[in-house]
Amino acid sequence: MMDFPKEGTRIRIPDFTQLIDMASESVGGKVLFSTDDFFAPAENLIKSESPMFKEHEYTEFGKWMDGWETRRKRIPGHDWCIVKLGVQGIIRGFDVDISYFLGDYAPRISIQAANLEKDKQPEIPQRGLRTGSAATPQEFEAIAKLKSNNWHYLVPMTELKLGKPASSHNYFAVNSLQRWTHIRLNIFPDGGIARLRVYGTGQKDWTLADPKEPLDLVAISSGGACVGFSNALCGHPNNIIGVGKAKSMADGWETARRVDRPPILKNDENGILLAQGCEWAVFRLAHPGVITQIEIDTEHFKGNSPDSCKLDGCVLTTHEEEIMMRRKWILPVHKWKPLLPITKLSPNESHSFNSLTLELQDVITHVRFTMSPDGGVSRLRLKGYPSSICLLRPREKPSLRFSVKPGFRENL
């Protein structure tokens, strides 16, 4: 048996599942190659929705399954596939889901990764419809140019464990801080996997950005992340800095109705609802910078959008962020600088505002989005210009490497 590195470890209740699924088809993930797709194609691995089971449905090749399932191998070797990540960056963990594959799941897996430059990626044949087929010699020849056998192991060969039929997850933590663009999922020797989730944070090459064009500094695809919040009834706040437009309310962040809201509601002279409480989320920017434009989208939230919101920013080092997380983000008032004053919001509508930093030219690292009194938001975009200044203390490393700590469970 091969000697595999001992990096991947199984954990029970992972915080990394609150991060973006970097391989999902919804963010541009793509299956480049699979050795075999006889019963069900590898494209099912990266579907955004949860797997389903159709008890009495069959295809001409066998039982219909919502996952990737290879034929029972009768030749030497094992099956594997390669996925190009839609969001490229730092991988924090995997979910290898074998739901509904009760008697046909792959008994063992390993996962490798590579960081491939765009101009060095070979031409890979389009896959098309794959059910009932296996990779051709031409496809094997093309994919061999990637030399995926030599990619870095993030999860060594590990046995998979069955859980509940409809919820059979195998979680693996990853400690690597390297940027990855592709992964290779190996199954030993054959079988089925329902879904493969690759959780992590995006990492953008800011040196390639046009200095004249404003960028979304909080985008999760570039490395932005929620590092604390007050409430999340439906959907994690990370959803609102996700890729593209929200597909539904489930793709946004919605809080519970506050129980301290007044029995009879009233407005102030500006039409803002008078309410004591509020809900909030703090985000670390993907890169320190000056925010010039704010976009807040309440699409899909037609009867449950916030009445109003505001946005504040501050500058924190990585050490200070850790302290604030332990203190539940009770930050001194003077630290927060207003980026958007209290502003009325409308249901199911996209709102655009100029940030106050347009005049102040303040560089910030973190923002606090506050909604009043409660409700749901689908997207938050903070466009501006990245700054090259160093914000860490002299004794620390002279660069900002931001990442979501697995320990931010205390904020969940």
C-alpha angles and dihedrals in degrees: 000000000000119000106243124194115253100234107110114077129183116238131184110219108024123194090198091078086078088067127084121286098238094193099048118124087230091070096040102275114159137191108230101179144002129181092219138005100173102139100020133358125251090239087080089068092073101042110133096222124075118266120267136201128225106194100198102031121112135170127210087268099050142276115005109242131181099225141043113303126173128199120265100278116241098170131067119279135036137268126262142163138201125225126193108216117238090208111038121206143074118358115215100177151333136237112204102192118197097173113160093007091109099152102013106048121128106261095211138021141180129191128213130184141198139188105222125185114232096237092052098055114108124228108272119199116248111258103215119173108353110173110123094017142099132209115284124230088253091055092048089050093051096046092047088072088071089062089215092169087076098048120124117272114236093169119026122215103302136171118246120226127215117232129170113342094245096035114037107150128171111195126199126186121218124205100186117120093195123116115250132194104175137030134198118211113202121194120194113247105328142306139099140317120184101201139355115206118191107195123195148098129286121247118203127199097233093185088072094054121110105247090211096056122077115236133202099257095189099047112134089219089064096044105278116143143178109246100179143001142175103228141357116182095163122015131359119267088243086075093071093060091047132122121289127339121330114264095206142337087284088066093059140057119270127176130205120263108271112246091210094065112124119265089236117033125221137182130225123234090278094053094255115142114250106233133149101214136054141180126233146184129198120214131194110220118238087235133006109258153129115283114215104166133035125199121191117182123193094177113156091016097103102150101019109046120129119267092226143346143196136198130215132181138201144172118249134167119225090258092052090049091056090052092049092050090056090048092051090247096295092158125178110264093236090060093065117077119197115250096166124013123223103303133184116243130204128215121260094002140117114236126197125194138173112242121236087234087075085082100026096047090208119170112220137182102193137034133198116211112199124191125191128247098339140290141110140306127189103198142009120194122183109189122191146102127302117236125221095209120121114239102180125100115265092251091058128075112290095241136065112242105178122192139158109258114227086226097069088102088107087074094052 
